Amino acid sequence: MQVGKIAGLHYDGKVAVASDTRASGQVLKSALKAGLMASGQNVIDMGSLPTSALQYYVKTHDDVRGGVMVTASHFPLDYNGFKFITADGVDDPMLHGRDVEALMAQEIPLAPWATIGELQMADGVIEDYVDAIISLVKADLIRTKNLSVCVECSGGTAAEAVIYMLNKLGVRHSIIDGGAHGEMSGGESELTAANLEYLGTTTARMECDFGVAFDTDADRCMFVTGNGKFVSGDKSLCILARQVLKNKKGKVVVSIASPTTIQRYVESNGGLVKYAPVGVTNVVMKVMDYEGVFGGEINGGYIFPRLQTCRDAVMGLAVMLEAIAENGPLADLAAEIPDCNYEVRSIECPDDLRKQVYQGLKEEFKGVPADITDGFRVNEVDGWYLVRPSETSPFFRVYSQYDDPEKAKSKVEEYSALIEKLKG
């Protein structure tokens, strides 16, 4: 409720709210709405739908001044949280750099009883959103190819939008976990190769052209080939970037933790890569700053500014369908992109030790020509490594990519050990 009151101070006018399918979503959304209305704002309850659909609604309705999505995205089901959305439909950094605990503890005055907000519902949101996506891809070409796809909805918000879109595009489909229970087969929610094994097996057994898995709020997706092989995030990003660049040349924004194979592939297809700090909000901001034509991270988050400047997995599926219809099977497209020796490790670090560890790393990298866009990245002739604190979890991350796979592993081990040492 306090989050709703804070948002009510920030957004002056109608606020659209939605949730993913987590069990805690409805109670949190109900309290959120109460806080918003108690602060005097009218609320539009959009039910349960993809975050990107909520963002599209906010962007395309001038009377809506902001939005709040109740979701923890790819995090486990015992997590939940709030994503704030500006009137332009982009991620709102309203709480970034602020003392959230102090903000949550402050007294926020309520509106007088006669001016409290009203509640209304919205209709046709999914249809309008998906129709906008279809208008931006080569729908007629896709319809001629008789494609089939296996879809892992993770018990989340993807099912309604994806089924509607695939039906309109004439794409045959098999749906896994289409119910609203918030987790994929096996009880996991992260889109990793291990968690997508069932999708891969089912895609091959059903003889589908490819498979796709969505996270709980459908803002990220990952793919498997027709024979069930997992397509790494860097390769998926490359394939989608090339398809976007075929239609319009320009800048592609990726995070500083991205493999260099992406830069080489984008440049070979007429694009220019720009780097942003890790995190969707940072990538979105840089897409806007650079007027990029595409952006994304290798975790399955893709940004298509032609529709809207936010992470949009449903649009990602549509563009992948276009790429396959125009260029051939996903397995062949993925095989064109070189494999890379990319390593990443997360080292747990409690919040009370975070500053201590970061100061120790600053001393370690003193005099080293490091890129400090986000943490400390050191580029070498045969590869690179990056050490940075996570923005969303109590971890430090160590990344590396080298021509020699053993060197990539040893760099991760070296700096993981250093972080453990700095923790004391």
One Martini backbone bead per residue (centre of mass of N, CA, C, O) as a GRO file, in nm:
protein
  424
    1MET     BB    1   0.058   0.064  -0.019
    2GLN     BB    2   0.304   0.251  -0.006
    3VAL     BB    3   0.378   0.224  -0.303
    4GLY     BB    4   0.114   0.351  -0.404
    5LYS     BB    5   0.156   0.628  -0.266
    6ILE     BB    6   0.420   0.695  -0.408
    7ALA     BB    7   0.304   0.674  -0.697
    8GLY     BB    8   0.084   0.893  -0.648
    9LEU     BB    9   0.295   1.126  -0.628
   10HIS     BB   10   0.435   1.076  -0.913
   11TYR     BB   11   0.147   1.029  -1.045
   12ASP     BB   12  -0.067   1.256  -1.233
   13GLY     BB   13  -0.309   1.025  -1.260
   14LYS     BB   14  -0.354   0.770  -1.431
   15VAL     BB   15  -0.310   0.415  -1.336
   16ALA     BB   16  -0.159   0.125  -1.445
   17VAL     BB   17  -0.223  -0.221  -1.356
   18ALA     BB   18  -0.035  -0.531  -1.295
   19SER     BB   19   0.026  -0.893  -1.321
   20ASP     BB   20   0.136  -1.179  -1.262
   21THR     BB   21   0.105  -1.538  -1.155
   22ARG     BB   22   0.161  -1.511  -0.876
   23ALA     BB   23   0.032  -1.573  -0.568
   24SER     BB   24   0.112  -1.269  -0.458
   25GLY     BB   25  -0.010  -1.065  -0.669
   26GLN     BB   26  -0.301  -0.991  -0.570
   27VAL     BB   27  -0.239  -0.874  -0.289
   28LEU     BB   28  -0.040  -0.656  -0.388
   29LYS     BB   29  -0.229  -0.519  -0.594
   30SER     BB   30  -0.451  -0.439  -0.396
   31ALA     BB   31  -0.270  -0.256  -0.218
   32LEU     BB   32  -0.172  -0.073  -0.443
   33LYS     BB   33  -0.450   0.040  -0.525
   34ALA     BB   34  -0.518   0.160  -0.252
   35GLY     BB   35  -0.284   0.364  -0.245
   36LEU     BB   36  -0.353   0.516  -0.503
   37MET     BB   37  -0.648   0.599  -0.428
   38ALA     BB   38  -0.574   0.735  -0.153
   39SER     BB   39  -0.400   0.960  -0.326
   40GLY     BB   40  -0.616   1.025  -0.589
   41GLN     BB   41  -0.593   0.794  -0.799
   42ASN     BB   42  -0.667   0.649  -1.085
   43VAL     BB   43  -0.748   0.302  -1.175
   44ILE     BB   44  -0.617   0.044  -1.395
   45ASP     BB   45  -0.710  -0.286  -1.430
   46MET     BB   46  -0.532  -0.548  -1.626
   47GLY     BB   47  -0.445  -0.779  -1.466
   48SER     BB   48  -0.294  -1.046  -1.644
   49LEU     BB   49   0.018  -0.960  -1.806
   50PRO     BB   50   0.247  -0.850  -1.990
   51THR     BB   51   0.461  -0.601  -1.944
   52SER     BB   52   0.461  -0.498  -2.245
   53ALA     BB   53   0.151  -0.452  -2.255
   54LEU     BB   54   0.141  -0.236  -2.041
   55GLN     BB   55   0.339  -0.041  -2.180
   56TYR     BB   56   0.172  -0.001  -2.438
   57TYR     BB   57  -0.076   0.118  -2.305
   58VAL     BB   58   0.055   0.363  -2.173
   59LYS     BB   59   0.177   0.484  -2.437
   60THR     BB   60  -0.127   0.485  -2.600
   61HIS     BB   61  -0.237   0.660  -2.338
   62ASP     BB   62  -0.269   0.989  -2.251
   63ASP     BB   63  -0.435   0.950  -1.966
   64VAL     BB   64  -0.180   0.790  -1.884
   65ARG     BB   65   0.089   0.846  -1.638
   66GLY     BB   66   0.124   0.534  -1.554
   67GLY     BB   67   0.291   0.232  -1.414
   68VAL     BB   68   0.237  -0.101  -1.249
   69MET     BB   69   0.428  -0.397  -1.196
   70VAL     BB   70   0.366  -0.718  -1.061
   71THR     BB   71   0.700  -0.846  -1.028
   72ALA     BB   72   0.998  -1.090  -1.065
   73SER     BB   73   1.011  -1.236  -1.318
   74HIS     BB   74   1.279  -1.473  -1.303
   75PHE     BB   75   1.231  -1.518  -1.026
   76PRO     BB   76   1.136  -1.677  -0.783
   77LEU     BB   77   0.817  -1.730  -0.637
   78ASP     BB   78   0.903  -1.592  -0.349
   79TYR     BB   79   0.910  -1.352  -0.524
   80ASN     BB   80   0.857  -0.987  -0.541
   81GLY     BB   81   0.744  -0.684  -0.727
   82PHE     BB   82   0.819  -0.354  -0.882
   83LYS     BB   83   0.729  -0.187  -1.186
   84PHE     BB   84   0.800   0.114  -1.333
   85ILE     BB   85   0.606   0.346  -1.551
   86THR     BB   86   0.595   0.561  -1.785
   87ALA     BB   87   0.409   0.747  -2.012
   88ASP     BB   88   0.610   0.615  -2.246
   89GLY     BB   89   0.664   0.298  -2.151
   90VAL     BB   90   0.907   0.309  -1.961
   91ASP     BB   91   1.135   0.268  -1.745
   92ASP     BB   92   1.128   0.378  -1.406
   93PRO     BB   93   1.385   0.552  -1.205
   94MET     BB   94   1.252   0.670  -0.931
   95LEU     BB   95   1.439   0.477  -0.715
   96HIS     BB   96   1.706   0.543  -0.810
   97GLY     BB   97   1.930   0.637  -0.561
   98ARG     BB   98   1.734   0.581  -0.329
   99ASP     BB   99   1.593   0.563  -0.009
  100VAL     BB  100   1.372   0.322   0.031
  101GLU     BB  101   1.334   0.289   0.335
  102ALA     BB  102   1.266   0.587   0.390
  103LEU     BB  103   1.026   0.603   0.195
  104MET     BB  104   0.857   0.375   0.338
  105ALA     BB  105   0.852   0.541   0.628
  106GLN     BB  106   0.691   0.765   0.537
  107GLU     BB  107   0.455   1.015   0.547
  108ILE     BB  108   0.149   0.995   0.355
  109PRO     BB  109  -0.094   1.171   0.247
  110LEU     BB  110  -0.428   1.171   0.213
  111ALA     BB  111  -0.702   1.195   0.054
  112PRO     BB  112  -0.987   1.306   0.053
  113TRP     BB  113  -1.277   1.132   0.050
  114ALA     BB  114  -1.393   1.294  -0.217
  115THR     BB  115  -1.090   1.232  -0.388
  116ILE     BB  116  -1.073   0.956  -0.441
  117GLY     BB  117  -1.013   0.704  -0.632
  118GLU     BB  118  -1.083   0.507  -0.916
  119LEU     BB  119  -1.207   0.199  -1.060
  120GLN     BB  120  -1.095   0.019  -1.356
  121MET     BB  121  -1.123  -0.151  -1.658
  122ALA     BB  122  -0.973  -0.340  -1.931
  123ASP     BB  123  -1.003  -0.383  -2.286
  124GLY     BB  124  -0.819  -0.527  -2.552
  125VAL     BB  125  -0.509  -0.529  -2.491
  126ILE     BB  126  -0.383  -0.774  -2.635
  127GLU     BB  127  -0.484  -0.720  -2.921
  128ASP     BB  128  -0.349  -0.445  -2.967
  129TYR     BB  129  -0.060  -0.535  -2.915
  130VAL     BB  130  -0.038  -0.767  -3.127
  131ASP     BB  131  -0.124  -0.604  -3.377
  132ALA     BB  132   0.125  -0.421  -3.366
  133ILE     BB  133   0.333  -0.639  -3.413
  134ILE     BB  134   0.227  -0.756  -3.684
  135SER     BB  135   0.264  -0.477  -3.842
  136LEU     BB  136   0.608  -0.514  -3.813
  137VAL     BB  137   0.588  -0.775  -3.979
  138LYS     BB  138   0.606  -1.047  -4.216
  139ALA     BB  139   0.317  -1.197  -4.220
  140ASP     BB  140   0.275  -1.319  -4.503
  141LEU     BB  141   0.534  -1.485  -4.503
  142ILE     BB  142   0.478  -1.658  -4.253
  143ARG     BB  143   0.209  -1.789  -4.365
  144THR     BB  144   0.363  -1.956  -4.605
  145LYS     BB  145   0.553  -2.166  -4.411
  146ASN     BB  146   0.425  -2.361  -4.204
  147LEU     BB  147   0.483  -2.318  -3.908
  148SER     BB  148   0.631  -2.444  -3.594
  149VAL     BB  149   0.574  -2.420  -3.227
  150CYS     BB  150   0.717  -2.445  -2.907
  151VAL     BB  151   0.563  -2.338  -2.590
  152GLU     BB  152   0.696  -2.195  -2.295
  153CYS     BB  153   0.505  -2.025  -2.035
  154SER     BB  154   0.562  -2.078  -1.719
  155GLY     BB  155   0.279  -2.001  -1.596
  156GLY     BB  156   0.228  -1.726  -1.724
  157THR     BB  157   0.158  -1.439  -1.946
  158ALA     BB  158   0.194  -1.548  -2.252
  159ALA     BB  159  -0.035  -1.724  -2.374
  160GLU     BB  160  -0.253  -1.531  -2.489
  161ALA     BB  161  -0.069  -1.365  -2.679
  162VAL     BB  162   0.066  -1.597  -2.837
  163ILE     BB  163  -0.181  -1.745  -2.945
  164TYR     BB  164  -0.301  -1.507  -3.095
  165MET     BB  165  -0.055  -1.458  -3.281
  166LEU     BB  166  -0.025  -1.741  -3.411
  167ASN     BB  167  -0.303  -1.751  -3.536
  168LYS     BB  168  -0.266  -1.490  -3.718
  169LEU     BB  169   0.009  -1.631  -3.855
  170GLY     BB  170  -0.025  -1.947  -3.904
  171VAL     BB  171   0.096  -2.096  -3.643
  172ARG     BB  172   0.182  -2.374  -3.518
  173HIS     BB  173   0.108  -2.515  -3.177
  174SER     BB  174   0.268  -2.593  -2.863
  175ILE     BB  175   0.169  -2.604  -2.517
  176ILE     BB  176   0.341  -2.514  -2.218
  177ASP     BB  177   0.238  -2.399  -1.936
  178GLY     BB  178  -0.051  -2.218  -1.973
  179GLY     BB  179  -0.100  -2.174  -1.695
  180ALA     BB  180  -0.152  -1.981  -1.376
  181HIS     BB  181   0.140  -2.079  -1.183
  182GLY     BB  182   0.453  -1.951  -1.242
  183GLU     BB  183   0.589  -2.226  -1.375
  184MET     BB  184   0.792  -2.448  -1.496
  185SER     BB  185   0.901  -2.732  -1.563
  186GLY     BB  186   1.036  -2.819  -1.240
  187GLY     BB  187   1.006  -2.520  -1.087
  188GLU     BB  188   1.130  -2.308  -1.276
  189SER     BB  189   1.229  -1.957  -1.409
  190GLU     BB  190   1.489  -1.983  -1.549
  191LEU     BB  191   1.656  -1.935  -1.878
  192THR     BB  192   1.806  -2.223  -1.908
  193ALA     BB  193   1.935  -2.499  -2.042
  194ALA     BB  194   1.838  -2.691  -1.817
  195ASN     BB  195   1.531  -2.577  -1.807
  196LEU     BB  196   1.502  -2.645  -2.143
  197GLU     BB  197   1.495  -2.956  -2.191
  198TYR     BB  198   1.193  -3.017  -2.223
  199LEU     BB  199   1.149  -2.835  -2.462
  200GLY     BB  200   1.349  -2.977  -2.649
  201THR     BB  201   1.218  -3.258  -2.645
  202THR     BB  202   0.935  -3.166  -2.742
  203THR     BB  203   1.013  -3.030  -3.006
  204ALA     BB  204   1.129  -3.287  -3.137
  205ARG     BB  205   0.880  -3.478  -3.099
  206MET     BB  206   0.680  -3.263  -3.254
  207GLU     BB  207   0.828  -3.138  -3.503
  208CYS     BB  208   0.929  -2.859  -3.469
  209ASP     BB  209   1.104  -2.585  -3.576
  210PHE     BB  210   1.074  -2.461  -3.277
  211GLY     BB  211   1.155  -2.307  -2.958
  212VAL     BB  212   0.997  -2.132  -2.668
  213ALA     BB  213   1.075  -1.932  -2.372
  214PHE     BB  214   0.917  -1.788  -2.089
  215ASP     BB  215   0.875  -1.584  -1.853
  216THR     BB  216   0.645  -1.481  -1.625
  217ASP     BB  217   0.624  -1.169  -1.770
  218ALA     BB  218   0.721  -1.180  -2.078
  219ASP     BB  219   1.023  -1.018  -2.125
  220ARG     BB  220   1.151  -1.305  -2.179
  221CYS     BB  221   1.349  -1.514  -2.417
  222MET     BB  222   1.412  -1.850  -2.539
  223PHE     BB  223   1.580  -2.091  -2.756
  224VAL     BB  224   1.513  -2.373  -2.975
  225THR     BB  225   1.558  -2.608  -3.185
  226GLY     BB  226   1.420  -2.862  -3.369
  227ASN     BB  227   1.634  -3.066  -3.207
  228GLY     BB  228   1.659  -2.917  -2.901
  229LYS     BB  229   1.871  -2.697  -2.907
  230PHE     BB  230   2.027  -2.466  -2.741
  231VAL     BB  231   2.021  -2.110  -2.764
  232SER     BB  232   2.217  -1.880  -2.709
  233GLY     BB  233   2.193  -1.551  -2.622
  234ASP     BB  234   2.398  -1.440  -2.833
  235LYS     BB  235   2.265  -1.574  -3.084
  236SER     BB  236   1.983  -1.461  -3.063
  237LEU     BB  237   2.069  -1.165  -3.074
  238CYS     BB  238   2.202  -1.179  -3.353
  239ILE     BB  239   1.957  -1.269  -3.520
  240LEU     BB  240   1.776  -1.026  -3.447
  241ALA     BB  241   1.968  -0.802  -3.535
  242ARG     BB  242   1.984  -0.879  -3.833
  243GLN     BB  243   1.682  -0.843  -3.894
  244VAL     BB  244   1.670  -0.546  -3.823
  245LEU     BB  245   1.909  -0.452  -4.018
  246LYS     BB  246   1.763  -0.528  -4.284
  247ASN     BB  247   1.549  -0.286  -4.238
  248LYS     BB  248   1.762  -0.116  -4.037
  249LYS     BB  249   2.013   0.081  -3.991
  250GLY     BB  250   2.233   0.085  -3.689
  251LYS     BB  251   2.215   0.080  -3.351
  252VAL     BB  252   2.344  -0.151  -3.100
  253VAL     BB  253   2.249  -0.238  -2.769
  254VAL     BB  254   2.467  -0.354  -2.510
  255SER     BB  255   2.620  -0.501  -2.268
  256ILE     BB  256   2.933  -0.513  -2.108
  257ALA     BB  257   2.879  -0.847  -2.075
  258SER     BB  258   2.924  -0.906  -2.371
  259PRO     BB  259   3.013  -1.076  -2.622
  260THR     BB  260   3.221  -1.006  -2.901
  261THR     BB  261   3.056  -1.155  -3.119
  262ILE     BB  262   2.836  -0.942  -3.146
  263GLN     BB  263   2.998  -0.713  -3.268
  264ARG     BB  264   3.096  -0.862  -3.519
  265TYR     BB  265   2.815  -0.938  -3.632
  266VAL     BB  266   2.690  -0.659  -3.651
  267GLU     BB  267   2.910  -0.528  -3.832
  268SER     BB  268   2.873  -0.744  -4.068
  269ASN     BB  269   2.551  -0.616  -4.081
  270GLY     BB  270   2.575  -0.280  -4.058
  271GLY     BB  271   2.639  -0.221  -3.762
  272LEU     BB  272   2.649  -0.057  -3.428
  273VAL     BB  273   2.805  -0.084  -3.124
  274LYS     BB  274   2.674  -0.026  -2.793
  275TYR     BB  275   2.739   0.041  -2.450
  276ALA     BB  276   2.608  -0.083  -2.133
  277PRO     BB  277   2.505  -0.130  -1.852
  278VAL     BB  278   2.383  -0.353  -1.660
  279GLY     BB  279   2.056  -0.367  -1.743
  280VAL     BB  280   1.760  -0.273  -1.871
  281THR     BB  281   1.752   0.030  -1.804
  282ASN     BB  282   2.030   0.095  -1.926
  283VAL     BB  283   1.974  -0.003  -2.214
  284VAL     BB  284   1.729   0.172  -2.272
  285MET     BB  285   1.867   0.448  -2.235
  286LYS     BB  286   2.078   0.400  -2.466
  287VAL     BB  287   1.880   0.360  -2.694
  288MET     BB  288   1.776   0.651  -2.671
  289ASP     BB  289   2.043   0.810  -2.690
  290TYR     BB  290   2.130   0.653  -2.978
  291GLU     BB  291   1.892   0.566  -3.153
  292GLY     BB  292   1.827   0.275  -3.165
  293VAL     BB  293   1.717  -0.037  -3.331
  294PHE     BB  294   1.854  -0.213  -3.095
  295GLY     BB  295   1.833  -0.432  -2.798
  296GLY     BB  296   2.026  -0.618  -2.537
  297GLU     BB  297   2.051  -0.936  -2.374
  298ILE     BB  298   2.165  -1.272  -2.298
  299ASN     BB  299   1.883  -1.330  -2.117
  300GLY     BB  300   1.633  -1.252  -2.336
  301GLY     BB  301   1.645  -0.939  -2.376
  302TYR     BB  302   1.443  -0.736  -2.601
  303ILE     BB  303   1.468  -0.434  -2.811
  304PHE     BB  304   1.200  -0.254  -3.002
  305PRO     BB  305   1.164   0.072  -3.095
  306ARG     BB  306   0.945   0.052  -3.317
  307LEU     BB  307   0.740  -0.002  -3.080
  308GLN     BB  308   0.925  -0.013  -2.803
  309THR     BB  309   1.118   0.090  -2.505
  310CYS     BB  310   1.143  -0.241  -2.429
  311ARG     BB  311   1.103  -0.537  -2.307
  312ASP     BB  312   1.010  -0.793  -2.576
  313ALA     BB  313   0.917  -1.122  -2.628
  314VAL     BB  314   0.686  -1.126  -2.832
  315MET     BB  315   0.844  -0.971  -3.045
  316GLY     BB  316   1.076  -1.173  -3.055
  317LEU     BB  317   0.912  -1.400  -3.182
  318ALA     BB  318   0.823  -1.250  -3.439
  319VAL     BB  319   1.113  -1.197  -3.547
  320MET     BB  320   1.198  -1.494  -3.555
  321LEU     BB  321   0.987  -1.581  -3.760
  322GLU     BB  322   1.092  -1.396  -3.983
  323ALA     BB  323   1.381  -1.509  -3.996
  324ILE     BB  324   1.297  -1.800  -4.071
  325ALA     BB  325   1.121  -1.737  -4.320
  326GLU     BB  326   1.369  -1.586  -4.474
  327ASN     BB  327   1.646  -1.788  -4.383
  328GLY     BB  328   1.566  -2.034  -4.207
  329PRO     BB  329   1.665  -2.238  -3.986
  330LEU     BB  330   1.773  -2.200  -3.666
  331ALA     BB  331   2.015  -2.392  -3.675
  332ASP     BB  332   2.156  -2.242  -3.911
  333LEU     BB  333   2.173  -1.960  -3.785
  334ALA     BB  334   2.342  -2.050  -3.535
  335ALA     BB  335   2.586  -2.184  -3.695
  336GLU     BB  336   2.702  -1.903  -3.809
  337ILE     BB  337   2.779  -1.861  -3.510
  338PRO     BB  338   3.022  -1.843  -3.306
  339ASP     BB  339   3.161  -1.979  -3.056
  340CYS     BB  340   3.215  -1.909  -2.701
  341ASN     BB  341   3.431  -1.843  -2.419
  342TYR     BB  342   3.197  -1.817  -2.168
  343GLU     BB  343   3.201  -1.676  -1.837
  344VAL     BB  344   3.008  -1.713  -1.521
  345ARG     BB  345   2.991  -1.575  -1.180
  346SER     BB  346   2.846  -1.601  -0.850
  347ILE     BB  347   2.903  -1.400  -0.551
  348GLU     BB  348   2.825  -1.386  -0.244
  349CYS     BB  349   2.710  -1.061  -0.088
  350PRO     BB  350   2.648  -0.888   0.158
  351ASP     BB  351   2.548  -0.568   0.205
  352ASP     BB  352   2.762  -0.503   0.444
  353LEU     BB  353   3.013  -0.585   0.222
  354ARG     BB  354   3.001  -0.431  -0.047
  355LYS     BB  355   3.184  -0.180  -0.002
  356GLN     BB  356   3.440  -0.332   0.078
  357VAL     BB  357   3.477  -0.488  -0.187
  358TYR     BB  358   3.481  -0.248  -0.382
  359GLN     BB  359   3.730  -0.108  -0.261
  360GLY     BB  360   3.921  -0.346  -0.314
  361LEU     BB  361   3.888  -0.338  -0.625
  362LYS     BB  362   3.996  -0.052  -0.669
  363GLU     BB  363   4.280  -0.127  -0.576
  364GLU     BB  364   4.334  -0.358  -0.777
  365PHE     BB  365   4.271  -0.149  -1.041
  366LYS     BB  366   4.497   0.028  -0.994
  367GLY     BB  367   4.647   0.113  -1.307
  368VAL     BB  368   4.428  -0.023  -1.470
  369PRO     BB  369   4.283  -0.044  -1.798
  370ALA     BB  370   3.966   0.019  -1.713
  371ASP     BB  371   3.633  -0.029  -1.763
  372ILE     BB  372   3.372   0.176  -1.575
  373THR     BB  373   3.074   0.146  -1.664
  374ASP     BB  374   3.066  -0.154  -1.502
  375GLY     BB  375   3.289  -0.174  -1.307
  376PHE     BB  376   3.556  -0.403  -1.424
  377ARG     BB  377   3.701  -0.384  -1.747
  378VAL     BB  378   3.933  -0.600  -1.927
  379ASN     BB  379   4.117  -0.562  -2.219
  380GLU     BB  380   4.251  -0.801  -2.442
  381VAL     BB  381   4.376  -0.959  -2.709
  382ASP     BB  382   4.227  -1.258  -2.615
  383GLY     BB  383   4.028  -1.076  -2.426
  384TRP     BB  384   3.809  -1.069  -2.123
  385TYR     BB  385   3.713  -0.899  -1.809
  386LEU     BB  386   3.455  -0.889  -1.535
  387VAL     BB  387   3.375  -0.683  -1.243
  388ARG     BB  388   3.057  -0.685  -1.055
  389PRO     BB  389   2.778  -0.559  -0.916
  390SER     BB  390   2.472  -0.628  -0.839
  391GLU     BB  391   2.149  -0.464  -0.855
  392THR     BB  392   1.938  -0.723  -0.752
  393SER     BB  393   2.167  -0.876  -0.584
  394PRO     BB  394   2.380  -1.045  -0.338
  395PHE     BB  395   2.620  -0.992  -0.574
  396PHE     BB  396   2.899  -1.090  -0.754
  397ARG     BB  397   3.036  -1.063  -1.085
  398VAL     BB  398   3.206  -1.290  -1.316
  399TYR     BB  399   3.360  -1.233  -1.633
  400SER     BB  400   3.454  -1.421  -1.940
  401GLN     BB  401   3.661  -1.397  -2.256
  402TYR     BB  402   3.843  -1.646  -2.448
  403ASP     BB  403   4.015  -1.830  -2.667
  404ASP     BB  404   4.088  -1.975  -2.404
  405PRO     BB  405   3.903  -2.164  -2.194
  406GLU     BB  406   4.100  -2.181  -1.949
  407LYS     BB  407   4.133  -1.874  -1.913
  408ALA     BB  408   3.840  -1.810  -1.859
  409LYS     BB  409   3.823  -1.981  -1.599
  410SER     BB  410   4.066  -1.859  -1.439
  411LYS     BB  411   3.954  -1.571  -1.413
  412VAL     BB  412   3.707  -1.642  -1.250
  413GLU     BB  413   3.857  -1.778  -1.016
  414GLU     BB  414   4.042  -1.544  -0.933
  415TYR     BB  415   3.804  -1.327  -0.871
  416SER     BB  416   3.642  -1.499  -0.678
  417ALA     BB  417   3.866  -1.527  -0.466
  418LEU     BB  418   3.900  -1.223  -0.412
  419ILE     BB  419   3.615  -1.169  -0.303
  420GLU     BB  420   3.634  -1.363  -0.066
  421LYS     BB  421   3.874  -1.214   0.065
  422LEU     BB  422   3.731  -0.927   0.092
  423LYS     BB  423   3.513  -1.027   0.297
  424GLY     BB  424   3.688  -1.186   0.542
   0.00000   0.00000   0.00000
